[in-house]
């Protein structure tokens, strides 16, 4: 017998090579299959995007003579062109026309490249991406660029419906246009959207509606940026390429967000004024999945235009290593589905074609369709809003230190002294009352014993009620710092699409606060309502959370879309209002407005983009007479005198954040690092400011703002009701014109008449 000596090393190498070749073959097969899925149309899908005899969409604008009347109301007519699916809205009284496409008068002068000229003339623009390839970049197309066509154009009782087919990108978008009493509505039917190999990112439907170039006329784009801002029409603006694009109700922290530093959009509203013709748009359904996009002249074409950008997918960061932070950006897989996506366009009469007229339309929409009831003035004096700070914590060497600011007994002393100054219409928000004070969230009850405990808070509230002063307890349920309320961050934390639990790091010395899943904090608020009632609190002041934070939750236990989160918060507000009787929140999104009695610390600023030419009190014009509101705390103003004058111009009531007379030094606390909150330091200023504000605003507490304008540089006029005028002079010199004299850095009230 021959003995064979085996070379185990060689055999091992051969086996490894065979295994490696097998793996390579398997990977090639799988990857090849995936690749084929990306680039080859499935045989049974090829017919979905074929024209089947339909005419391809033609370049250029539709011929004016092709438009036919398809719907009519008492004030408006809707005309449509079935070959382009564009439409016109005509005011029957004035004959003014708003087109869904660029103004033909100036189209020949358009200088953008041919591709973008085709996009601007299209009734729909889409952005898409190959979501299966994370290295893929997004691209924009339109009906013409995608060799598209119209499918199933049909007249309806109120307008028409049609499907836009974009074969090159394998996307179908069904839409409907309908005329109503005083507006035209455009709508996307999400349930009938068809996608092929590529993924839809966003849709701009009739993006050039009402657009106009800058040709010397007075005009502007209205943006819901902060309190409101205008982009005035200009033909030679700086940095022309810049555009505006922000999410309605703010950024979604579960996705990638550019750090623009812009103010949150609280109102789903925008508009355009051109000469004596204007419209205001209200995103009435699906707004949680909408952006407001605006392009001043020169940015994307010669026209000034603004539109709703409907979001279907967003970018997010997929982490592959938590320790190193490595990862890559990609897009969400499933598209966002909304029950409805609708934008209303309200054409305005010439005398209403300004931002006050736009605000009036939105105010009427809130009253008539959202159930927001106007105010009824029950007090002769305006309210003064006081935020009292109980306590906070500061970082210590081994443990955090408790910083006492105001006990419940000291709060009674503080309120009593202000009341003795003749200021009787007060509203109290007590913050930092929970265990470990203001920066601690979770397990709010019982009241911390170090400031008086439950018994001390009950006594203080009873004291306030004896003076007819309501007391609200401040809380933020969207964060948890201590694990109370049976909260476990791994199980109950808000997760982004990558599965990461989101945290907020307000202070580098403090441990991060964990964002709570909305459906979890809904249960916590419901459990706490009886505790608020047992203390005698008049309501909750929801601060910096509910009413503001709209983040998609990918926690599998509590999964919620942006629209779901809005509904969760509405439900919390509704149930809390029923239980307690009254609610307050600060600088809220307007979906929360119906259940709130007061809007605290409302923004009075804008985002300072270079293309914005004027800030306006649009949100205050909408709100005055609907809800009380304040601006920033008076004792934290950067420019005390000017910001006081702005509060008068904007019809806002005074607010102060205060502590007792024996407060610990709060400058090193996690949140309340303000220089001085001691009420003794502020009581004289507070009394003087309240007296001035009360004299100006007491008579118009329930009146709408009906006019607002600039009389001269840094001189503003606000009209309340029919003829109550306040003229504010921000200049260092007196204003004296047309019989109106206003001292420098001051204001005057004029009762009756109008300014020339």
VOGU-3710 file (C-alpha; in Angstrom, 3 decimals, decimal comma):
1> xxxxxxxxxx> 0,000/0,000/0,000  1,253/3,407/-0,913  1,100/5,957/1,823  0,184/9,495/0,806  1,332/12,342/3,006  -1,320/15,049/3,027  -0,305/18,700/2,842  -2,942/20,139/5,151  -1,843/23,733/4,614  -2,290/23,392/0,862
11> xxxxxxxxxx> -5,633/21,647/1,256  -6,783/24,360/3,658  -5,831/27,033/1,124  -7,695/25,199/-1,659  -10,816/24,856/0,479  -10,716/28,563/1,357  -10,302/29,458/-2,307  -13,295/27,303/-3,263  -15,412/28,895/-0,510  -14,307/32,381/-1,552
21> xxxxxxxxxx> -15,178/31,698/-5,203  -18,565/30,399/-4,164  -19,208/33,518/-2,099  -18,137/35,763/-4,968  -20,522/33,914/-7,258  -23,387/34,231/-4,777  -22,763/37,935/-4,168  -22,539/38,538/-7,912  -25,845/36,790/-8,394  -27,579/38,778/-5,663
31> xxxxxxxxxx> -26,034/42,116/-6,574  -26,655/41,438/-10,235  -30,289/40,756/-9,461  -30,587/43,937/-7,423  -28,863/45,931/-10,112  -31,191/44,515/-12,721  -34,098/45,555/-10,544  -32,776/49,101/-10,527  -32,254/49,512/-14,237  -34,614/47,083/-15,960
41> xxxxxxxxxx> -38,329/47,693/-16,013  -40,384/44,719/-14,893  -42,207/43,305/-17,899  -45,629/43,778/-16,358  -44,965/47,460/-15,504  -43,815/48,765/-18,869  -47,311/49,640/-19,981  -48,037/51,855/-16,981  -46,132/54,780/-18,418  -46,747/54,403/-22,179
51> xxxxxxxxxx> -48,695/57,204/-23,836  -51,008/54,845/-25,764  -51,911/57,521/-28,265  -51,929/60,473/-25,832  -50,178/63,622/-27,093  -46,873/64,456/-25,469  -46,869/67,642/-23,443  -45,829/70,630/-25,584  -43,273/73,304/-24,777  -44,313/76,882/-24,055
61> xxxxxxxxxx> -47,334/78,467/-22,438  -50,926/77,491/-23,252  -52,772/79,650/-25,787  -55,181/82,006/-24,033  -58,006/81,197/-26,466  -57,999/77,500/-25,460  -59,307/78,139/-21,945  -62,928/77,153/-21,327  -65,214/77,948/-18,405  -65,447/74,884/-16,147
71> xxxxxxxxxx> -66,853/76,288/-12,880  -68,363/79,495/-11,470  -69,394/80,985/-8,129  -70,970/84,317/-7,199  -67,579/86,035/-7,309  -65,162/83,838/-9,293  -64,873/81,969/-12,592  -62,538/79,030/-13,249  -61,245/78,442/-16,779  -59,190/75,399/-17,832
81> xxxxxxxxxx> -57,190/74,274/-20,850  -57,595/70,526/-21,266  -54,468/70,243/-23,436  -52,145/71,645/-20,743  -54,194/71,229/-17,516  -53,408/74,856/-16,686  -56,136/77,097/-15,333  -57,152/80,711/-14,810  -59,219/82,263/-12,025  -61,132/85,445/-12,813
91> xxxxxxxxxx> -62,714/87,866/-10,356  -66,148/88,623/-11,819  -66,298/92,135/-10,317  -62,899/93,424/-11,444  -62,018/91,123/-14,345  -58,616/90,426/-12,770  -57,059/87,095/-13,738  -54,722/84,831/-11,744  -52,941/82,257/-13,909  -51,442/78,932/-12,907
101> xxxxxxxxxx> -48,507/79,614/-15,230  -46,097/82,508/-15,940  -47,558/85,763/-17,256  -47,496/85,487/-21,099  -46,759/89,220/-21,369  -43,211/88,674/-20,097  -42,513/85,086/-21,174  -40,457/85,997/-24,234  -38,042/87,865/-21,970  -37,361/84,800/-19,805
111> xxxxxxxxxx> -33,623/84,046/-19,884  -33,246/80,847/-17,849  -31,849/77,782/-19,670  -34,315/75,784/-21,774  -34,617/72,994/-19,188  -35,711/75,366/-16,473  -37,941/77,275/-18,845  -39,749/74,001/-19,459  -39,958/73,359/-15,720  -41,407/76,815/-15,023
121> xxxxxxxxxx> -44,126/76,444/-17,656  -45,127/72,972/-16,444  -48,147/72,492/-14,143  -46,037/70,160/-12,013  -42,383/69,923/-11,003  -41,029/66,860/-9,234  -37,783/65,981/-7,517  -36,832/62,308/-7,509  -33,942/59,990/-6,623  -32,796/56,414/-6,974
131> xxxxxxxxxx> -33,332/55,593/-3,310  -31,803/52,116/-3,710  -28,416/53,655/-4,374  -27,286/55,832/-1,475  -24,737/57,520/-3,734  -27,497/58,691/-6,073  -28,176/62,428/-6,296  -31,649/63,899/-6,574  -32,836/65,548/-9,802  -35,728/67,797/-10,846
141> xxxxxxxxxx> -37,948/67,256/-13,846  -41,335/68,261/-15,234  -43,861/67,139/-17,832  -41,909/68,483/-20,798  -38,492/67,344/-19,644  -39,837/63,873/-18,862  -41,648/63,569/-22,219  -44,846/63,497/-20,217  -48,506/63,619/-21,062  -51,940/64,094/-19,498
151> xxxxxxxxxx> -54,068/61,091/-18,636  -57,839/61,061/-18,079  -58,547/64,791/-18,091  -62,135/65,154/-16,862  -64,351/68,055/-15,967  -66,006/67,840/-12,538  -68,873/69,762/-10,955  -66,419/72,257/-9,441  -63,459/72,118/-11,858  -61,398/69,278/-13,303
161> xxxxxxxxxx> -59,150/66,351/-12,470  -56,239/64,861/-14,378  -53,228/62,602/-13,960  -49,749/63,864/-14,849  -47,613/61,081/-16,310  -43,814/61,444/-16,372  -42,545/58,374/-18,303  -38,802/59,060/-18,053  -38,935/58,839/-14,270  -41,879/56,413/-14,130
171> xxxxxxxxxx> -44,121/58,549/-11,922  -47,838/59,299/-12,151  -49,440/62,055/-10,070  -53,247/62,420/-10,005  -54,540/65,876/-9,061  -57,769/67,820/-8,816  -58,563/71,523/-9,178  -61,857/72,848/-7,786  -63,510/76,245/-7,420  -65,222/77,236/-4,186
181> xxxxxxxxxx> -66,997/80,325/-2,890  -63,938/82,569/-2,622  -60,949/80,365/-3,476  -59,589/77,779/-5,898  -58,124/74,599/-4,468  -55,440/72,296/-5,846  -55,220/68,775/-4,485  -52,929/65,745/-4,904  -54,491/62,286/-4,569  -51,772/60,384/-2,668
191> xxxxxxxxxx> -53,498/56,999/-2,794  -53,333/56,950/-6,612  -49,696/58,014/-7,087  -47,704/55,453/-9,099  -43,921/55,023/-8,872  -41,579/52,813/-10,861  -37,901/52,215/-10,182  -37,272/55,770/-8,957  -38,541/57,392/-5,787  -40,538/60,604/-5,513
201> xxxxxxxxxx> -39,034/63,172/-3,130  -41,289/66,197/-3,532  -43,879/67,794/-5,799  -44,526/71,428/-6,640  -48,052/71,632/-8,045  -48,810/74,727/-10,156  -45,706/76,411/-8,726  -46,044/79,597/-10,784  -49,622/80,393/-9,725  -49,941/84,180/-9,495
211> xxxxxxxxxx> -46,230/84,689/-10,233  -45,074/88,044/-11,574  -41,706/89,513/-12,625  -40,298/92,697/-11,117  -41,175/95,357/-13,683  -41,399/98,466/-11,525  -44,711/97,731/-9,781  -45,146/97,624/-6,012  -45,118/93,991/-5,047  -43,816/91,401/-2,624
221> xxxxxxxxxx> -43,834/87,767/-1,579  -45,306/87,182/1,881  -43,464/84,510/3,879  -44,670/82,969/7,183  -41,130/83,402/8,489  -41,194/84,179/12,211  -43,820/86,866/12,782  -43,949/87,476/9,012  -41,631/88,913/6,393  -41,755/90,384/2,906
231> xxxxxxxxxx> -39,533/89,944/-0,138  -40,174/93,123/-2,126  -40,024/92,884/-5,895  -36,605/93,962/-7,165  -34,925/93,465/-10,512  -31,344/93,835/-9,284  -31,186/92,078/-5,918  -27,977/90,838/-4,312  -27,123/87,114/-4,379  -29,964/86,396/-6,782
241> xxxxxxxxxx> -29,534/82,612/-6,626  -30,841/82,368/-3,048  -34,242/80,799/-2,410  -36,382/80,059/0,651  -37,473/76,512/1,516  -38,653/75,585/5,013  -40,904/72,948/6,556  -44,327/73,932/7,822  -44,375/73,424/11,615  -40,595/73,341/11,765
251> xxxxxxxxxx> -37,841/70,851/11,135  -38,307/67,144/11,742  -35,425/66,021/13,972  -35,810/62,420/12,809  -34,382/63,396/9,425  -31,435/65,393/8,144  -31,866/69,155/8,509  -29,703/71,944/7,228  -28,779/74,386/9,979  -30,288/77,466/8,336
261> xxxxxxxxxx> -30,963/79,275/11,604  -34,354/80,298/10,263  -37,454/80,817/12,337  -40,000/78,029/12,464  -43,056/78,275/10,196  -46,046/78,256/12,561  -48,707/79,143/9,961  -49,269/77,242/6,671  -49,728/80,491/4,739  -47,969/82,498/2,009
271> xxxxxxxxxx> -48,922/84,995/-0,688  -47,971/87,365/-3,493  -48,917/90,986/-4,118  -48,302/92,591/-7,520  -49,676/96,097/-7,980  -53,353/96,092/-6,990  -53,681/92,332/-7,409  -52,838/89,739/-4,765  -53,615/86,286/-3,472  -53,039/84,439/-0,223
281> xxxxxxxxxx> -52,528/80,667/-0,111  -53,509/78,446/2,821  -52,223/74,884/2,989  -55,439/73,465/4,395  -54,727/69,709/4,429  -51,544/67,663/4,675  -49,552/70,672/5,859  -47,405/68,526/8,174  -45,814/67,130/4,983  -45,405/70,498/3,261
291> xxxxxxxxxx> -42,662/73,061/2,785  -43,087/76,686/1,763  -40,801/77,409/-1,181  -40,119/80,909/-2,509  -37,939/82,162/-5,365  -37,504/85,927/-5,739  -36,948/87,228/-9,273  -33,591/86,129/-10,627  -33,327/83,061/-8,394  -35,206/80,628/-10,655
301> xxxxxxxxxx> -36,447/82,648/-13,593  -37,468/86,276/-13,844  -40,733/85,831/-11,938  -41,256/86,191/-8,212  -42,963/82,979/-7,165  -43,847/80,970/-4,091  -45,544/77,623/-3,748  -46,270/74,564/-1,632  -43,580/71,915/-1,930  -45,184/68,605/-0,997
311> xxxxxxxxxx> -42,741/66,243/0,726  -42,799/62,483/0,071  -39,375/61,404/1,319  -36,552/63,055/3,252  -32,859/62,560/3,717  -31,541/61,006/6,884  -28,168/59,971/8,268  -27,632/56,235/8,537  -25,051/55,668/11,244  -22,783/52,633/10,974
321> xxxxxxxxxx> -20,691/53,332/14,077  -21,908/55,164/17,151  -18,393/55,387/18,570  -16,806/56,987/15,482  -19,867/58,774/14,092  -19,319/57,200/10,676  -22,248/56,685/8,340  -23,853/57,905/5,146  -26,823/59,954/3,965  -29,694/58,239/2,214
331> xxxxxxxxxx> -33,468/58,640/1,782  -36,427/57,097/3,552  -37,885/54,116/1,706  -41,658/54,339/1,986  -43,158/57,621/0,894  -45,154/59,794/3,299  -48,869/59,256/2,770  -51,373/61,931/3,748  -55,133/61,587/3,921  -55,266/64,680/1,739
341> xxxxxxxxxx> -52,904/67,339/0,382  -54,620/70,593/-0,513  -53,689/74,234/-1,042  -56,276/76,982/-1,325  -55,618/80,174/-3,298  -57,748/83,160/-2,285  -57,740/86,011/-4,865  -58,067/89,407/-3,161  -59,902/92,550/-4,213  -57,714/95,604/-4,984
351> xxxxxxxxxx> -58,467/97,338/-1,670  -57,512/94,164/0,223  -54,400/93,377/-1,828  -51,834/93,721/0,937  -50,536/91,672/3,849  -53,293/92,912/6,164  -55,882/91,674/3,669  -54,039/88,335/3,538  -54,065/88,121/7,347  -57,799/88,875/7,374
361> xxxxxxxxxx> -58,474/85,931/5,046  -56,457/83,588/7,254  -58,146/84,910/10,411  -61,582/84,284/8,873  -60,467/80,786/7,891  -59,471/80,089/11,515  -62,797/81,395/12,798  -65,132/79,869/10,220  -63,421/76,558/9,495  -61,117/75,778/12,416
371> xxxxxxxxxx> -63,524/76,813/15,155  -61,320/79,491/16,741  -63,654/81,796/18,638  -62,880/85,530/18,880  -62,066/87,070/22,254  -64,635/88,691/24,472  -63,087/91,440/26,593  -64,244/90,898/30,166  -61,768/93,149/31,989  -61,318/96,877/31,600
381> xxxxxxxxxx> -57,524/96,578/31,952  -55,068/94,512/29,933  -53,464/91,467/31,596  -49,909/91,388/32,935  -48,254/87,976/32,604  -45,808/86,877/35,314  -43,580/83,816/35,045  -42,404/82,893/38,540  -39,375/80,609/38,844  -39,394/78,073/41,657
391> xxxxxxxxxx> -35,924/76,534/41,375  -33,238/75,100/39,095  -30,007/73,117/39,489  -26,333/73,739/38,787  -23,556/71,277/38,150  -21,585/70,323/41,230  -18,326/68,456/41,709  -19,994/65,162/42,657  -23,712/65,964/42,276  -25,932/68,767/41,075
401> xxxxxxxxxx> -26,775/71,559/43,507  -30,343/72,760/44,070  -30,840/76,509/43,541  -33,939/77,878/45,192  -35,475/80,929/43,496  -39,043/81,393/44,768  -40,906/79,481/47,441  -44,688/79,433/47,382  -44,757/81,829/50,337  -42,415/84,219/48,531
411> xxxxxxxxxx> -44,601/83,938/45,433  -47,582/85,147/47,451  -45,514/88,059/48,756  -44,375/88,951/45,229  -47,893/88,837/43,752  -49,314/90,775/46,671  -46,808/93,596/46,229  -47,471/93,915/42,487  -51,222/93,809/43,151  -50,811/96,651/45,643
421> xxxxxxxxxx> -49,427/98,817/42,799  -52,885/98,830/41,260  -52,176/96,058/38,732  -55,072/93,698/39,350  -55,430/91,860/36,035  -52,628/89,333/36,442  -51,918/85,838/35,136  -49,297/83,637/36,834  -47,198/80,884/35,240  -45,295/79,009/37,944
431> xxxxxxxxxx> -42,230/77,194/36,554  -39,500/75,143/38,220  -41,983/73,763/40,740  -41,182/70,104/39,994  -38,610/67,899/41,694  -35,136/69,436/41,197  -36,510/72,467/39,416  -36,762/73,982/35,977  -34,206/71,870/34,051  -35,601/68,541/35,253
441> xxxxxxxxxx> -38,285/66,805/33,220  -40,246/63,688/34,087  -42,206/62,831/37,228  -43,474/66,378/37,785  -45,529/65,539/40,872  -45,421/66,142/43,778  -44,275/69,760/44,037  -40,732/69,944/45,405  -40,890/70,287/49,204  -37,986/72,720/49,183
451> xxxxxxxxxx> -40,207/75,439/47,690  -43,317/74,498/49,690  -44,529/71,134/48,407  -48,100/70,370/47,407  -49,533/72,094/50,479  -47,574/75,280/49,812  -48,676/75,338/46,143  -52,310/74,822/47,139  -52,048/77,724/49,577  -50,460/79,985/46,987
461> xxxxxxxxxx> -53,095/79,161/44,377  -55,872/79,800/46,915  -54,263/83,153/47,746  -54,144/84,079/44,056  -57,724/82,966/43,463  -58,895/85,208/46,285  -57,541/88,090/44,181  -59,167/86,695/40,988  -55,718/85,758/39,609  -55,377/82,474/37,666
471> xxxxxxxxxx> -52,315/80,250/38,169  -50,881/77,896/35,529  -48,144/75,344/36,159  -45,386/75,189/33,539  -44,333/71,818/32,067  -42,549/70,284/29,076  -43,587/66,678/28,524  -41,594/66,160/25,324  -38,333/65,688/27,288  -37,265/63,355/30,085
481> xxxxxxxxxx> -34,101/63,788/32,141  -34,616/61,497/35,125  -36,399/58,319/34,033  -39,485/59,059/36,128  -43,037/58,368/34,861  -41,872/54,768/34,286  -39,868/56,092/31,317  -36,967/54,024/29,960  -35,083/55,717/27,175  -34,421/52,512/25,219
491> xxxxxxxxxx> -38,094/51,577/25,245  -39,896/54,928/25,323  -37,538/57,372/23,614  -38,255/59,070/20,283  -36,235/57,345/17,548  -35,159/58,616/14,146  -35,250/56,552/10,966  -31,820/55,100/11,723  -33,144/53,834/15,078  -31,190/56,317/17,196
501> xxxxxxxxxx> -32,881/57,724/20,306  -32,902/61,500/19,956  -31,476/63,744/22,653  -31,355/67,472/23,327  -28,163/68,959/24,735  -29,038/72,480/25,894  -26,052/72,894/28,174  -22,666/71,208/27,820  -22,436/70,758/31,601  -25,782/69,005/31,824
511> xxxxxxxxxx> -26,619/65,437/30,839  -28,611/65,311/27,607  -32,391/65,247/27,855  -34,085/62,432/25,945  -36,942/63,192/23,559  -40,022/61,209/24,588  -42,192/59,280/22,119  -45,377/61,374/21,612  -47,715/58,444/22,271  -45,883/57,841/25,560
521> xxxxxxxxxx> -46,086/61,438/26,788  -49,765/61,472/25,795  -50,346/58,832/28,499  -48,206/60,716/31,026  -50,156/63,974/30,584  -53,446/62,092/30,938  -52,249/60,557/34,239  -51,114/63,938/35,590  -54,348/65,866/34,958  -55,918/64,882/38,275
531> xxxxxxxxxx> -52,801/66,077/40,104  -53,117/69,514/38,504  -56,763/69,622/39,515  -56,001/68,579/43,084  -53,645/71,566/43,465  -56,326/73,921/42,143  -54,296/74,966/39,085  -56,265/76,836/36,427  -54,381/75,071/33,652  -51,052/73,973/32,212
541> xxxxxxxxxx> -48,541/76,190/30,466  -47,013/73,846/27,863  -43,568/75,331/27,292  -41,221/74,566/24,348  -42,735/71,191/23,500  -46,374/70,353/22,855  -47,565/72,717/20,139  -44,033/73,175/18,768  -42,150/69,889/18,369  -43,350/67,811/15,394
551> xxxxxxxxxx> -40,923/64,913/14,945  -41,618/61,605/13,234  -41,272/58,722/15,689  -39,731/55,473/14,423  -39,933/53,770/17,814  -41,701/50,501/16,881  -43,787/50,630/20,084  -45,179/54,086/19,389  -44,612/54,687/15,667  -46,061/58,004/14,501
561> xxxxxxxxxx> -45,789/60,127/11,360  -45,634/63,919/11,499  -49,380/64,045/10,875  -49,920/61,516/13,673  -47,854/63,650/16,073  -49,966/66,704/15,252  -53,104/64,700/16,057  -51,569/63,346/19,287  -50,811/66,880/20,437  -54,265/68,114/19,455
571> xxxxxxxxxx> -55,758/65,278/21,492  -53,582/66,157/24,512  -54,644/69,794/24,308  -58,304/68,939/23,868  -58,393/66,533/26,811  -56,362/68,879/29,039  -58,675/71,779/28,219  -61,736/69,689/29,053  -60,216/68,597/32,347  -58,700/71,867/33,564
581> xxxxxxxxxx> -60,615/74,555/31,693  -57,709/76,587/30,280  -54,319/76,161/28,586  -51,314/78,274/27,589  -48,399/77,504/25,252  -45,556/79,557/23,858  -44,951/80,500/20,225  -47,041/77,592/18,975  -47,834/76,149/15,600  -51,337/77,129/14,646
591> xxxxxxxxxx> -52,768/73,593/14,738  -52,803/74,112/18,525  -54,593/77,443/18,489  -58,155/76,292/19,031  -57,533/74,814/22,506  -55,324/77,623/23,828  -56,421/80,763/25,628  -53,107/82,592/25,498  -49,976/82,465/23,307  -46,931/83,262/25,387
601> xxxxxxxxxx> -43,626/84,712/24,164  -44,778/84,898/20,563  -41,994/85,600/18,099  -41,612/89,168/16,873  -38,547/88,498/14,743  -37,611/87,047/11,346  -34,697/85,071/9,868  -32,564/87,862/8,363  -32,144/86,271/4,935  -30,473/88,737/2,587
611> xxxxxxxxxx> -33,485/88,704/0,232  -35,967/89,658/2,974  -36,605/93,370/2,871  -39,162/93,968/5,632  -40,398/92,297/8,808  -44,112/92,614/9,536  -46,434/91,604/12,404  -48,424/89,194/10,218  -48,990/86,634/12,967  -50,040/89,385/15,396
621> xxxxxxxxxx> -52,471/90,824/12,833  -54,032/87,375/12,533  -54,185/86,818/16,307  -55,257/90,147/17,782  -58,880/89,824/18,811  -58,639/86,008/18,702  -56,121/85,304/21,468  -54,061/87,294/23,952  -50,315/87,138/23,340  -47,041/88,476/24,668
631> xxxxxxxxxx> -43,606/88,882/23,099  -40,299/88,195/24,864  -40,133/88,781/28,630  -39,697/92,503/29,150  -36,806/92,131/31,593  -34,815/90,014/29,122  -34,996/92,426/26,195  -31,817/93,212/24,277  -33,042/96,683/23,304  -35,451/97,616/26,046
641> xxxxxxxxxx> -36,881/100,818/24,597  -37,323/99,667/20,997  -38,756/96,311/22,012  -41,280/97,983/24,277  -42,353/100,176/21,366  -42,635/97,084/19,171  -44,950/95,457/21,689  -47,240/98,498/21,428  -47,104/98,459/17,620  -47,847/94,712/17,612
651> xxxxxxxxxx> -50,655/94,891/20,197  -48,820/92,600/22,650  -49,200/92,572/26,419  -46,293/92,869/28,908  -44,680/89,793/30,471  -41,916/89,414/33,084  -39,979/86,442/34,432  -39,309/86,936/38,151  -38,062/85,310/41,311  -38,464/86,016/44,994
661> xxxxxxxxxx> -36,337/88,466/46,938  -34,098/85,786/48,466  -33,195/83,729/45,402  -29,942/81,823/45,099  -27,512/82,982/42,421  -28,973/81,481/39,225  -26,288/82,621/36,789  -24,658/79,167/36,801  -27,891/77,203/36,653  -28,546/74,936/33,691
671> xxxxxxxxxx> -31,426/76,985/32,268  -32,163/80,117/34,303  -28,843/81,884/33,831  -30,417/85,327/33,511  -28,641/88,200/35,222  -31,366/89,263/37,610  -34,857/87,920/38,190  -35,384/89,491/41,637  -38,772/91,156/41,466  -37,565/93,996/43,710
681> xxxxxxxxxx> -35,183/95,028/40,902  -37,990/95,206/38,346  -41,149/96,291/40,110  -40,794/100,002/39,251  -40,044/99,303/35,564  -42,849/96,781/35,481  -45,351/99,262/36,909  -44,318/102,019/34,500  -44,457/99,762/31,445  -47,815/98,288/32,399
691> xxxxxxxxxx> -49,314/101,744/32,916  -48,219/102,872/29,436  -49,293/99,655/27,718  -52,652/99,663/29,474  -53,366/103,224/28,399  -52,621/102,280/24,783  -54,235/98,850/24,465  -57,003/98,477/27,063  -59,677/99,907/24,777  -58,941/97,475/21,909
701> xxxxxxxxxx> -58,447/94,120/23,657  -61,105/92,402/21,538  -60,538/94,386/18,336  -58,969/93,048/15,138  -55,999/94,821/13,585  -57,450/96,234/10,370  -54,485/98,181/8,972  -50,733/98,398/9,364  -48,276/100,465/7,383  -45,077/102,485/7,346
711> xxxxxxxxxx> -45,690/106,251/7,448  -42,000/107,163/7,213  -38,716/105,382/7,862  -38,979/103,847/11,353  -42,497/105,226/11,862  -45,284/102,623/11,953  -49,057/102,904/12,196  -51,362/100,162/13,470  -55,151/100,502/13,240  -57,398/98,527/15,598
721> xxxxxxxxxx> -61,063/98,164/14,713  -62,480/100,938/12,576  -60,518/103,994/13,705  -58,298/103,434/16,770  -54,780/104,298/15,622  -51,394/103,889/17,296  -48,398/105,561/15,658  -44,959/104,444/16,872  -41,777/106,443/16,257  -38,555/104,426/16,584
731> xxxxxxxxxx> -36,349/107,339/15,516  -34,065/109,472/17,667  -35,882/112,543/16,302  -39,526/113,648/16,511  -42,025/112,768/13,784  -44,323/115,584/12,691  -46,338/115,201/9,502  -49,942/115,577/8,338  -51,027/116,775/11,770  -49,523/113,819/13,623
741> xxxxxxxxxx> -46,764/114,549/16,134  -44,890/111,683/17,796  -41,889/112,409/20,057  -38,669/110,506/19,484  -38,740/106,936/20,828  -42,413/107,183/21,729  -45,931/106,515/20,480  -49,275/108,303/20,322  -52,850/107,048/20,325  -55,287/108,693/17,919
751> xxxxxx> -58,950/107,901/18,385  -61,031/108,386/15,271  -60,146/109,465/11,748  -57,519/108,131/9,382  -53,978/109,098/8,547  -53,694/110,836/5,157
//
